[in-house]
Amino acid sequence: MASAATAPPPPANLKRIVAASLIGTTIEWYDFFLYGSAAALVFNKLFFPGSDPLVGTLLSFLTYAVGFAARPLGALVFGHYGDRLGRKKLLVLSLLLMGGATFAIGLLPTHATVGAAAPVLLTALRLVQGFALGGEWGGAVLLVSEHGDAKRRGFWASWPQTGAPAGQLLATGVLSLLTATLSDGSFVAWGWRIPFLLSGVLVVVGLWIRLSVDESPVFREALARAEEGGRTPDSAAEKLPLVSVLRHHWRDVLVAMGARMAENISYYVITAFILVYATTSAGVSRQTALNAVLIASAVHFAVIPAWGALSDRIGRRPVYLLGAAGVGLWMFPFFSLIDTGGFGNLVLAVTVGLVLHGAMYAPQAAFFSEMFATRMRYSGASIGAQFASVAAGAPAPLIATALLSDYGSSTPISLYVIAAAVLTLISVGVAKETRHRDLADVADHGEAEVSVPAADARSTA
């Protein structure tokens, strides 16, 4: 008989948990991607005026990258308390921080109004966004992974991953609607603020759903084992979850970081840098580029659960390796199709790229969750994922824009993504397959060293 921790909850309960994670991650990614799109389209004019357009875009992407720099700190803080207090409370906090920062961006004065203070305030709010997102991802995927069973974990855990294309779809859709209905002058003057202010409404909906779910049963069982062993918060043997992760799971952290390189870099080149490349080098209009990303994001959303289900059948590693190899091979055709300037070719280029990206992104949630012991899982998964984002996603649009500026060609950008794909192939290739692991039975090395305030954890159930 399955334990209480591993027995799957009733379908209605599991679906509610999946919905809570999906809606929360959708809102968080909407906020994060909205900034990226705005950085490519208007922030260079509003917050970094007086410079060459491409240089202004580079400066705008620098503030975009700052959000990634804050993600490891968010991973450390949220991972620490998520492993001590539970997953649910930290997910509520991350949603509040992200939504509040995004809403505030919509109220910011521009450079024309307050001068140099404008980009400083923008950068500070971007840091808050990155900090919140650094803690969001690990908690959202763990809440689903730890409620289900091993047989379909890849499928169910992939649904929070669809929050990324859903957020991209929502952010791009809102921007596309505004650019289609407003003149360029109106959009730059005030229209760009509307999507940021809309975040306030979305956060209220997300909080209402997130507060209705239960704490992870796997976490509650791990807490009960710690209590039975007589450990208390004041135990002299207590260690930070981070210490235990780096002591017992450092290889898994490195694998996770390597696995993220091609996934992260390719995604931001395909969805963020494309708005720069298509409009400046291929002569495509801003509206056309946004529409192509919109269509491709809808397909991306649809294929992620399918890739997750396939990882339940053949394993996490084969699906992940297929995606990494595919993205690397697609880069030269990707830019060649965009260079034609045709809308159909642009849609094909972005869609195929995101479908291949989905083969990496879908199994990632279950794959990373299955690597770490329960009482250090939030820390381990978050650290592996978010520390890699500093070297991967953060500089990707910046590096791609700089390469385009220096060489005037897409070839160096393709080689950049291919190099990341090779690194991911090596990292995942040396990893162990995890799809049959019971999360409650993953080696609990170091769990005795990490204590959790019992009252706090029970109160989240």
N, C-alpha and C positions, 0 to 999 in steps of 0.2 A: 504494500500500500504506500502511495506517495505521502510524503510528509506534508504538514500544513504549509510549510514554506514553499514546496514545489508543486503541490496540487494546483492546477489552474483554477482561477476563480470562476464563478458563473459568467457565461458569455456577456450578459448585460453589464455586469460590473467591469469586466475587462474592456468592453467597448467604451464605457464611460471614462476609464482610465486612459485609454488610447486617445479619446477625443480631448481630454483635458491636456494631455501632453502635446497633441497636434496643434490645438488652438493656441496654446501658449507659445510654442516654438514658431508658429506662423506669425504671431504678432511680433515676437522678438526679431525674427529675420526680416519681417516687413520694415521694422524700424531701422535695422542695420543696413539693409540693401537700399532703402530709400536714400540714405545718406550717400551711398556709393553712386547711385544714379544722379543725384543732385550734384555731387562733386564733379562728375563728368560733364554735366549740362549747364549749371548756373553758378555754382559756388566760386568758380574761377573769376567770374565777372563781379559777383557781389562782395566777396571777401578778400580777393587778391587782384584788384584792378591795377591798371597802369603797367602791366607787363605783357610780353609776347603771349599770344593765346595758348601756345603749347607749354610755355613756362608756367603760365597761370594754372593750367591743368595739372602740371607736375606739383605745384604748391598745394593745390586742392587735394590731390591724391596723398600728399604727405599727411594732411590732417586725417584722411581716410585711414592711412596706415597706423596712426596713433591709436585708433580703436583696437587694432590687433595687439599692439604693445601692452594694452591693459588686460587683455584676455588671460594671459598666464597668471596674473595677480588674482583675477576673479576665480580662476580654476583652483588656485591654492586656498583662498579664503572659503569659497563655497564648498570645495571638496572637503576641507577640514571639518567644517560644521555640518556638512551633509552626512559625513561618516559618523559624527557624534550625535547629532540631533535628529537625523532622518532627512529624507529627500523632500518631503512636501513643503515644509516651512521655507526652505531655501528657494524653492521654485516660485513661491509667492513673492518673496523679496526680489528675486531677479526680474520678475515681470514688472513690479512697481518701479524699480530703478530704470529699466530700459524705457518704459512708457513715459515716465516723468522727464527723462532727458530728451527724448524725441519731441515731446510736446513743447518743451522749452526752446528747442531749436527753431520751431515754427514761430516763436515770439522774438527771436534775436534781432537786434538792430544790425544793419549792414555797415560795411566800411565807409560808405558815403555819409552815414549818420554819426558814428562814434569813432571812426578811424581805426587805429591798430587794435583797439579793445575788441573789435568784432571778431577777427580770427582767433584771438586768445580765448574768448568765450566759447566760440565754436569748437575749438580744440578741447577745452575742458569738458564740454558736454559729450564730445566724442569719446573721451576717456571713460566717462560714466557708462556709455553704451557698451564699450568693449569689456569693462569690468563685469557688467551684468551678463553679457552673452557668454563670457568665460565660465560662469557658473551655471548657466541655463542648460547647455547641451548635455552635460554629464547627468544632471538630475532628471531631465526629461526622458532620456533613453533608459536610464536605470529604473525609473518608476514603472515603465512598461515591461522591460526585460525581467524584472524581479517579480512581477505579478503573473507572468505566463509560465509555460513549461518549455522544455528544450525542443520538443517536436516542431513547434511552429514559432519559435522565438525570433528567427530571422525575419519572418513575415510581419509579426506584430511590432517588433522593435523598429522595423523600417518605417512605420507610419510617422513617428516623430521626425524622422529624416525628411519626410515630404513637407515638413514645415518650411524648409529652405526654398524649394521651388514655389510653394504656395505663397510664402512671403515675397519672393521675387515676382511672382505673378501679380500679386496684389499691389505691390509698390510700382511695378512697371505699368500695370493697368491703369492705376490712378494717374500716374504721370502722363501716360499716353493719351488718356481722356482729356486731361487739362491742356496738353500741347495741341490737341486737335481742335479744341473749342475756344482757346484763348489765343490772342495775338502774341507774338514773341515779346513785345513790350509789356503786355499785361502779365504774362507768365513770369518774366524776370522781376517785375515790380512787386507783385503780390501773390500770383497764382501758385508759386512754388511752396508757399507756406501751408496751403490747404492739406496736402498729404501728411505733413508733420503734425498738424493740429488734430487730424482725424485719429491719430494714435491714442489720444485720450479716451475716445469712445471705445476703441478696441480693447484697451486695457481693462476697462470696467467689465466687459463681457468675459475676457479671459480670467479675471480674478473670480468672478462668480462661478465659473466652471471648475477652476482649479481648487477652490476651497471645498468642493463637494466630494473629493476623492479621498481614499484611505491611504495610509502610509504603506510602504512596501512590506509584504509578509516575510520576505527573506531577511530584511533588516530587523524586523521585530523578533524573529527567531534568533538571529545573531545576538541581539541585545539580551534576550532571555538567557542564552548560554553564558554570556558574560556575567549576568547577575547570579546565576547558579554557581559560578566559579568564585563568587565573593568579591569581585572587583568593583571598586568604587571610583568616583572621579578624583579622589585624593590618593589613590594608590600610588605608591612610590615607583612602581614599575611602569606607570603610564608613559606612553610615547605618542608623539604626534602621528596621525595617519600618514603624513608625508614621509616621515622617517621610515615607517614600516614599508611603504611603497618602494622607496629607493633602496631599502635593504633587501627585500624579498622579491620585488617585481621589476628591477631595473631593466632587465632584458625586455620585458613586455612593454615598458615605457618606450624604449628605443624602437621596438618594432612598430608600435602605434605611431610614433613620430615619423618614422620612415614611410609608413603606409599613407600618412596624410599628405606627403609632399606632392605627388602627382594629382591627387584628388583636389587639394586646396588650390594649387597653382592653376591647374587647368580650368577650374570653375570660375575664378576671377578674371582670367584672360578671356574666357568665352562670354561671360555675362557683363563684366564691368569695362574691361579694356575695349571690347567690341564697339562700345558707344563712341570711343575716341577714334579707333582705327577706321570704322565704317564711314564716319562723317568727315574725317580729315584726309584720309588716303584713298578711299574708294568713291568719294563724292556722293555718298548716300545721305539722304536727309535724316535729321534727328528722329522724326516721326517714323520713318521706315525702319530704322535700326531698333527703336523701341518696340514696334509691332513684331519684328522678327524674334526678339527676346521673349516677348509675351507668348507667342505661339509655342516656341520651344520650351518655355517653362511649363506650359500646360502638359506637353508630352512628357517632360521630365517628371512631373508629379505623378503621372499615370504609370510610368515604368518602374519607379522605385519599389513599390510593394511586390511587383512581379520579380524583380531581381532578388528581393529579400526572400520570397518564397522559394526561388531556385536555390538560394544558399542553404535552405533547410534540406533540400534534396541531395545536392552534390557537394556541399561544404562552403564555408566562407572563403577560403583561400582561392579555389578555382574561379569563382565569380569575380573576386577582387582582382586577381591577376589578369583576367580577361579585360576588365575595364582599364587597368593601367596600360596594358599593351595597346589596346584600341585607341586610347586617347593620344598616345605617342605617335601612332601611325597616322592618325587623322589630322595632325596639325598642318602639314603642307597642303593637303586638299582643302582644309578649312579656310586658310587665307586665300587660296586660289579662287575658291568659290565667291568669297566676299569681294575680291578684286574685280569680278565681272560687273558688279553694281546692280545685278538683277535681284529683285525681291525674293523670287523663288529660290535662287541659289543661296541667298543670305539665310533664309529660313532653314534650308537643308543643312547648311554648314553648322549653324548653332544647334539645331535639333539633334543631329547625329552626335555632335560633341557632348551634349548633355545626356543623351541616352547612354553613351559609353561612360560618362562620369557617374551616372546612376549605378552602374555595375560595381563601382568602388564604394559609393556613398551608402547604398542600401544595406549591405551586410556589415558595414562598419559599426553600427550600434551594437548588434549582438556580438560581433567579433571582439570588440574592445571590452564589453561587459564580461564576457566569458574568460578574459585573461586574469582578472583580479579577484581576490578574496573579498567577501561581503563588507567587512568593516574597514576596508581601504579601497573599495571599488569606485566610489565617487571621486576620491582623490586621484586614483590611478588612471581612470578613464579620462578625467578632465585634464590632468597634467599632460598625458600623452597626446591628447587631441589639441589642446590650446597652446602648449609650448611650440608645437610644430607650426602653428598658424603664424607665429612671429617671423619665422624664416620662409614660410610658404605664401600664405594668402596675403599677409600684410604688404610685402613689397612687390607682389606680382603685377598689379596695374602700373606701379611706379617704374619697375624694371622694364616692363614691356613698353611703356611710353618713352622712357629714356633710350631704349634700343631703337625704337622707331625714329626718335629725334636724331640720334647719332648716325644711323646707317640708312635711314630712309627706306627700309626694306623689312618685310615680315620674316625673312629667313632666320635672323638671330633669335627672334621671338619663338619660332617653331623649335629651334634647337634648344632653347631654354626649357620649354615644356617637355621635350623628349628626354633631356637630362634628368628632369624630375621623375619622369615615368620609369626610367632605368633604376633610379634609387628606390622607388616604390616596389618594383618587381623584385629587387634583391631582398628588401626588408620582409615583404610578405612571403617570398619564396623560402626563407629560412625559418619562418614562424611555424608553430604547430597548429594543426586543425583543431577547432574548438567546438564544433556544432553539437556534439553529443554531451557536452558537459552540463551537469546539474549545478546551477549557481550556488546552491546551498552546500555543495560538496567540493567546490573549488578550494584548494588547500588554504586553510585559515592561518597561515604562518603570520605570527605577529598580532593576531587578534587579541591575544591575552594582554598585549601591551597597550591597547587602545580602549579607553573606557568612554561610556556615553551616559550623560545624565538621564536616568531612567524616567523621571517624571516628564521631562520634556519630550522624550521619544513617544511615550504613551499618549501624550496629549495630542499628537498628530494623527493618531489612528482614527 
